[in-house]
Amino acid sequence: MTTAMVKSEGVHKSFGSVEVLKGIDLEVKSGEVFCLIGPSGSGKSTFLRCINHLEKINAGRLYVDGELVGYRQKGDKLYELKDSEVALKRRDIGMVFQRFNLFPHLTAIENVMEAPVQVKGETKSAARERAGQLLERVGLADKAKNYPSQLSGGQQQRVAIARALAMEPKLMLFDEPTSALDPELVGDVLDVMRDLAESGMTMIVVTHEMGFAREVGDSLVFMDEGVVVESGHPREVLTNPRHERTQSFLSKVL
Amino acid sequence: MTTDISKKGPEDTPPSSRPEAIRAIPVRHYGRYVAAVAAIAALGAIVYAFSQGDINWNAIPDNFFDDRILRGVRETLILTALSMLIGVVGGVILSVMRMSRNPVTSSIAWFYIWFFRGTPVLVQLFVWFNLGFVFDYVNLGPVYKDEWSDFMTPFLTALLGLGLNEAAYMAEICRAGLLSVDEGQTEASHALGMSHGKTLRRIVLPQAMRVVVPPTGNEVINMLKTTSLVAAVQYYELLRYAQDIGTSSGATVETLLLAACWYLIMTSILSVGQYYLERYYARGSSRTLPATPFQKIKANMLSLGNRSGVR
């Protein structure tokens, strides 16, 4: 339980001349729920996207499960990984997006089946059976044949979680999973995430749901302007923030 | 219609009967009457003019299934299909080249599209047709060598002229389709570990099709009509055969009208096909698929039957 699933050492990221991440150092332990909070534009989503190499980092080192993200080190030289190698590593990292990004031309169950069939080469019948189980787990067994446009936002997000779980990842990334939802639909999605946390999944959650962070989170990091301002146990940071910037942020959102 | 609205009503008013419907005298649109009369008069005048003309109407049904006409129809359809095939394949390749990060391929694609869209297709056909004046033979080294006139048949002239021109248009249609798919789709697919190729084939292209199919259908219909231009480069298709029959039988206008009828029949059939194709690719993008004409007719029949029962 003490091995680091994600380790970040001085990670920098710039978009053009704008520096979004200014040296991020943190460690996510295996099996923990790691919450990232902070004002918008603080770089938390960008950091999350660096973890599965949707964004390339400019400096520093980022490790997932002990292996460098996006590069291979030989001696003191770094070699960029081929697209196929990057894809291979992404199999083990599930990602859930703020805007769901379900495939609109596929039904709910086809969305969940797509990657196991196309990437892992599972047979359709095996994938369909497991997809059915996953949809049941997120409480949507009866919506299997519906297209995303026929589902509510909360239902779509739960299908998206099932889709990510279908690849049996060892790490799940959540990028503000409830920010695009109507308030009354947030609860269903958080319930599914809570279940997942209890099953021992390593989760990194960018969120504005302080209740969820306090209740389910094992660690919490407050980021602002591309740096980690404060970190610790969620209950501690949320009730007794030490840093002034954390205090002013929390006073606005709580 | 006996819903219990009084139970949850904000005030305890007794359930009233329906409010009285408004009966007002509608505005009279006199302009519309005038326009309708004028349009009918113009139409009548045209019909009258044609009835006075010296037209042998019987020549149309007499020649409608003439062997040469049927052969022309077949040639037109083959030429349309093959030119569109070249157009679509070329268009996909050009659009991928155009969107690639390689500046050389993207500039070449840009130049191709600029050239072939910017010059009239008839001019392009004449250029292909007359290349024999500048080339004596085709020499592809050890692979192929032949006299130019044997190589560049009227069929190949027509096919290259139409197909390569079409590729430029299809390239822009395909590019618009690929750009229309949200970037989040690619990201989600990559995040699941799918390769670039699989992402393109399984996720992006099927969604791009919804944007690509309607204009492509229009292109097919346009192509069917544009094939008539190749009559100018000695290729025998519907128009050319019709003209031949016209000059030999003296019924010039009649056979041209006959050809027009055939074009109308073919474009009408294609439009129906296009409708069903669009409907297929709309699945998932709208909550309910639009009804097919048959379903509409069926629904109308049913509601007609019910209407008498309701009142």
Interface residues (C-beta under 8 A of the other chain):
Chain A: N52 L54 D83 S84 A87 L88 R90 R91 I93 G94 M95 F97 R99 N101 L102 F103 P104 H105 L106 T107 E114 A115 Q118 V119 Y147 P148 S149 Q150 A160 R163 A164 M167
Chain B: D182 G184 Q185 E187 A188 S189 H190 A191 L192 G193 M194 S195 H196 K198 R202 I203 P206 Q207 R283 G284 S285 S286 R287
